[in-house]
Amino acid sequence: MKKSCRKKTDDKAPLSKEEILKRASNGDYDEREELIDLNGGDMACLIGMIMCSLIAALKAFVFKSNPYDIFAVQFTAYTAYYFYNYRKLGRKKYLAAFIIMGILALFSTATFVLSELVSKASGKVDE
């Protein structure tokens, strides 16, 4: 059974303190905890994207180096994030984002590996 962070629309009374403590001791998440967990993932992805973008820009413009390894890490993190959200919430927009980010992660990884192989074959080493 999938858990959801959406508010329930039934007419049940709010949980008593004892019921909340009983659920917490069983290890069940309540809706508030799930929402905080999802929002934390959103914030982590945003900060990770910003840091990866800054590092990729430094590698490309300052160090004149190939940034595809950073892109591969960034897109792989997004792939995992969207897959988790799709599995947790079951929304098709997360499935679409998971597929797109997965393709970008594979493309970035392949481009990085190929560029490294070409630079090694030509004797040019990225420093």
C-alpha positions in Angstrom: 0.0 0.0 0.0 1.4 3.4 -1.0 1.7 6.1 1.5 0.8 9.6 0.5 1.6 13.0 1.9 -1.7 14.4 0.6 -4.4 15.3 3.2 -7.1 12.8 3.5 -10.6 14.0 2.8 -12.5 11.6 5.1 -14.3 12.9 8.1 -12.2 11.1 10.7 -11.4 12.9 14.0 -7.8 14.0 14.5 -5.6 11.4 16.1 -5.2 11.5 19.8 -1.8 11.9 21.5 -1.7 8.2 22.4 -2.5 7.2 18.8 0.2 9.4 17.4 2.7 8.0 19.9 1.6 4.4 19.1 2.1 5.0 15.3 5.5 6.6 16.0 6.7 3.7 18.0 5.7 1.3 15.2 8.0 3.3 12.8 5.2 4.6 10.6 5.6 8.0 9.1 2.8 10.4 9.5 1.8 12.7 6.6 3.8 15.7 8.1 7.0 13.7 8.2 6.5 12.5 4.7 6.0 16.0 3.4 9.1 17.2 5.3 11.1 14.3 3.8 10.0 15.1 0.3 10.7 18.9 0.8 14.1 18.0 2.1 14.8 16.0 -1.0 13.7 18.9 -3.2 16.1 21.3 -1.3 19.0 18.8 -1.5 18.5 18.4 -5.2 18.3 22.1 -5.8 21.5 22.8 -3.8 23.3 19.9 -5.5 22.3 21.1 -8.9 23.6 24.6 -8.1 26.9 23.2 -6.8 27.4 20.8 -9.8 26.6 23.7 -12.2 29.2 25.9 -10.5 31.9 23.2 -10.5 31.1 22.4 -14.2 31.4 26.1 -15.1 34.7 26.3 -13.3 36.0 23.2 -15.0 34.9 24.4 -18.5 35.9 28.1 -18.3 38.6 28.4 -15.8 40.4 25.1 -16.0 39.6 24.5 -19.7 38.6 21.0 -18.8 35.8 18.6 -19.8 32.7 19.0 -17.4 30.9 15.9 -18.5 31.8 14.0 -15.4 30.1 16.6 -13.2 27.0 16.5 -15.5 26.9 12.7 -15.2 26.8 13.0 -11.4 24.2 15.7 -11.5 21.9 13.9 -13.8 22.3 10.6 -12.0 21.3 12.3 -8.7 18.2 13.7 -10.4 17.4 10.3 -11.9 17.4 8.7 -8.5 15.4 11.6 -7.0 12.7 11.4 -9.6 12.6 7.6 -9.5 12.1 7.8 -5.7 9.3 10.3 -6.1 7.6 8.3 -8.8 7.7 5.1 -6.6 6.5 7.0 -3.6 3.7 9.2 -5.2 3.0 7.3 -8.5 2.7 10.5 -10.6 3.4 10.3 -14.3 5.3 13.6 -14.3 7.9 12.0 -12.1 8.1 9.0 -14.4 8.7 11.3 -17.4 11.3 13.3 -15.5 13.0 10.0 -14.4 13.2 8.8 -18.0 14.6 12.1 -19.3 17.1 12.5 -16.5 18.2 8.8 -17.0 18.8 9.4 -20.7 20.8 12.6 -19.9 22.8 10.7 -17.2 23.7 7.9 -19.7 24.5 10.4 -22.4 26.8 12.5 -20.1 28.5 9.4 -18.8 29.1 8.0 -22.3 30.3 11.4 -23.5 32.7 11.7 -20.6 34.1 8.1 -21.1 34.5 8.7 -24.9 36.2 12.0 -24.4 38.6 10.5 -21.9 39.4 7.6 -24.2 40.0 10.0 -27.2 42.3 12.3 -25.1 44.2 9.3 -23.8 44.6 7.9 -27.3 45.8 11.2 -28.6 48.3 11.6 -25.7 46.5 14.7 -24.4 45.9 14.4 -20.6 43.3 16.6 -18.9 44.8 18.1 -15.7 
